[in-house]
Amino acid sequence: MLFRIYQPVTPVLQLTGEDFAYLTRVLRLSASDCFEAAQEQKIGVYQITQVGKNSLTALLQSAYTENNEPEKKLHLILPLLRADKLDYVLQKATEIGVYKFWLYAAENSPVRFGGSKFDRWRKIIVSAVCQSRRNHLPEITELKLTELPAEFAAVYYAHPAAEKRWPDFADNSALVIGPESGFAPAELNYLAVRASAFSLGGRILRAETAAVAAAARALLG
């Protein structure tokens, strides 16, 4: 199985930066070796023709289409978590098949938006897409929890006090995960009107555990 990068499928690829470094310095590919480039469902098989100091050239040998995406689209709405925890959720939930990530700064979130974090988060998602051989690259967008967009077919939120144990997620549903310290009263009041609560069981899970476990059950069964 060829290693895959996320790039548009064109007749010629000129790679620099992280893709170049990974292919040549980590995988130690050289001239005449092959790899795949993917963008959504179109996959191209490339052969390296030239390797320079900081770039390589590869020519398209063949192309095909595939679809490794889940049958349902699941949007995952996450609170800002500490760096290593959020990185973990983005990586694992991408591998599982989450369609899109939405991040909000909860009242009880330990961190706030700032800096160039979105660039780093996108790199994590791209790497997970290539590793898991997904076709769709999930977007990551900022929102306010009390102003959820109307595009979702249904919205569910995990809460330990909920009576319902597990919802039947429809296509294009959203799953809201709360922060470590729980939802603030204003957030809960809004969700009680806009969304449906469910419980993951009697145990209190960490936010990153709840996010990955719920996404896996919703998409993998």
Helices and strands as residue ranges (DSSP letters): E 4-6, E 12-15, H 17-21, I 22-26, E 34-39, E 42-51, E 56-65, E 74-79, H 83-96, E 100-104, H 117-132, E 139-142, G 145-147, E 155-158, E 173-176, H 185-194, E 196-198, H 207-220
